[in-house]
C-alpha cells in the first residue's frame, strides 16, 4: 500500500492531536487578575490611604496624600498584571523535566501589540493629566514656586492678616547655618525661632537663605521649598488641624545639617494673634525690632554678620541673623 509523502512532513503533533485543546490562557489570567486588582484597590483606598504620608494637617498635605493614593490605585492593577503573568508563565509554560527542545518560533501578534500600545498609552496619559492638574489646582502642591508664583490660592486677598478673615498671612522662613528663623511682616517684622500658624488661615511662605543653599521642609504641613541666598521662593498652605510639626533642612548644608531643625504648632486664630502680638511687643520693648534690618524678601549676607551677634546679646535668638555661632557650639566655623 502506497504511503502519502506529505504525511511525513507534518512535524510534531499539535496539542490538539495529543488529546486536548490548548487552554484559553488569556481568560484564565483575566479571571485571576480582576479579583486580585479589585481587592488591592479596596485595600489601598480604605485601609492604606488614611495612613499615607504626609497626613492631612493642611490642604497641601492632604492633597499630596490623595495624589499618592490615586497613583497607587492606578499602579496596583499594572503591577499585579505583570507579576501574575510572570508567575503564570513559570508555572504553566515552564520546561518539563527532560524537555531539551526549543520553543515554538514567535513572529509577532498584531492584536497583542495593539492592545499593549493602547493600554500603556492610556495609563501614561492619565498619569500626565492627573499630575498636571494636581500641580496647578492646589497652588503648586506645597512646593516653592520662585519669586513670581504661576499658581496662587484662589479667592484669597493679600491684605493684612486678621483673625476671622480669609486674608493671607505672610511668613518669611530664613535659613542659615544651622537654624531657621521666621519673620512676620504683618507684626512689625518680628522674628522668632519657632513657627506658630493659625488654623484655617491661608499662609504665604517666603523662603530665603542668608548663606548657603538650604531646603525648608515642614513635612506635616506638606511644604518643601528651596532656600537660596538672594532668592525669594514662595509656597502656599492652609492648616486644617491643630497640632505640632517640625521644620527640617532637606539640603546638605554643612557639618550641622542634621541638627538644623526646630518646631512649630498650628493653633487657633485667637491664640496665634496673642502669641504674635506678644512677641512683637517684647522685641519692640527691648530694641530687637530696631536692630533688625527692614523687612525685605531677600537679604544681602554681607551686611548681617554683626547683626547676629547683637541679636544674641539683646534677645537671645541664637544664630540670628547670620554668621554667628554661640560659644556652646562644639565646632566654630
ABEGO torsion letter per residue (X at the ends): XBBBAAAAAAEBBBAAAAGBBBBBAAAAAAAAAAAAAAAAAAAAAAAAAAABOAEAABAAAAAAAAAAAAAAAAAAAAAAAAAAAAAAAAAAABBBBGBABBBBBBAEBAAAAAAAAAAAAAAAAAAAAAAAAAAAAAGGGGBBAEABBABBBBGBBABBBBBGBABBBBBBBBBBOBBBBBBBAABGGBBBABBBBBBGBBBBBBBBBABBBBBBBBAAAGBBBBBBBGBBBBBBBBBABBEBBBBBBABBAEAAAAABBBBBBBBBAAAAAAAAAAAAAAAAAAGAAAABBBBBABBBAAAAAAAAAAAAAAAGBBGOBEGBBBAABABBX
